[in-house]
C-alpha cells in the first residue's frame, strides 16, 4: 500500500466528526430532559381517576314519572375520560344521558347525548340546565330514599354510587 492511500485523521476531519456526533446526542438530551420534566410533574402515564359525589335524583312533578339524576364527577388523574352510560337496578327503564339548552326566556329543549367529557383534573357537575341523566322514577320513591347507580366510562372502570331522592330545588347531600 502506498502512503498516498492511507487515511489520516486531521484536525478538520476530527472536528467535523465530533460535530456530526454531537447533534443527535444534543437532540436526545433535550428530549430526555423534557420527558423527565413532564413525568416529574405527574403528567406522564397517569390514567384518569374518577370519583363520583353529590348524587341526587329529583322527585317527578305531579303524576309524571320521568325525572333526572345528577352527579358531580371528578377526574383527579392525568388523562381525559368520558361518561358513556349509566345503569341502575332500581329503575326498569333505560337511563339516557341528556343535554339541555336554554332558549329565550325560561324555555329549554332536551337532546340525548352519547357521552359527556370528564377532563383531566376537572369536574363534570351535572345540572338540570346542562348535562343530566333522564330516567323513569321508581314507584313509591320518596325524598330521602337511596337509589344505586353504576356509571360506565370510556377508559376507567365502572363506578358504583348512590343518589339521594330529593325534591326539585332542594340542595341534596
KAPETA-V444492 format. One record per residue. RES is the residue in one letter. SS is DSSP state (h for helix, s for strand, l for the rest). Layout:
((RES/SS) (RES/SS))
This chain:
((X/l) (X/l) (X/h) (X/h) (X/h) (X/l) (X/l) (X/l) (X/l) (X/l) (X/h) (X/h) (X/h) (X/h) (X/h) (X/h) (X/h) (X/h) (X/h) (X/h) (X/h) (X/h) (X/h) (X/h) (X/h) (X/h) (X/h) (X/h) (X/h) (X/h) (X/h) (X/h) (X/h) (X/h) (X/h) (X/h) (X/h) (X/h) (X/h) (X/h) (X/l) (X/l) (X/l) (X/l) (X/l) (X/l) (X/l) (X/l) (X/l) (X/s) (X/s) (X/s) (X/s) (X/s) (X/s) (X/s) (X/s) (X/s) (X/l) (X/l) (X/l) (X/l) (X/l) (X/l) (X/l) (X/s) (X/s) (X/s) (X/s) (X/s) (X/s) (X/s) (X/s) (X/s) (X/s) (X/l) (X/l) (X/l) (X/l) (X/l) (X/s) (X/s) (X/s) (X/s) (X/s) (X/s) (X/s) (X/l) (X/l) (X/l) (X/l) (X/l) (X/l) (X/l) (X/l) (X/s) (X/s) (X/s) (X/s) (X/s) (X/s) (X/s) (X/l) (X/l) (X/l) (X/l) (X/l) (X/s) (X/s) (X/s) (X/s) (X/s) (X/l) (X/l) (X/l) (X/s) (X/s) (X/s) (X/l) (X/l) (X/l) (X/l) (X/s) (X/s) (X/s) (X/l) (X/l) (X/l) (X/l) (X/l) (X/s) (X/s) (X/s) (X/s) (X/s) (X/s) (X/l) (X/l) (X/l) (X/l) (X/l) (X/l) (X/l) (X/l) (X/l) (X/s) (X/s) (X/s) (X/s) (X/s) (X/s) (X/s) (X/s) (X/l) (X/l) (X/l) (X/l) (X/l) (X/s) (X/s) (X/s) (X/s) (X/s) (X/s) (X/s) (X/s) (X/l) (X/l) (X/l) (X/l) (X/l) (X/l) (X/l))
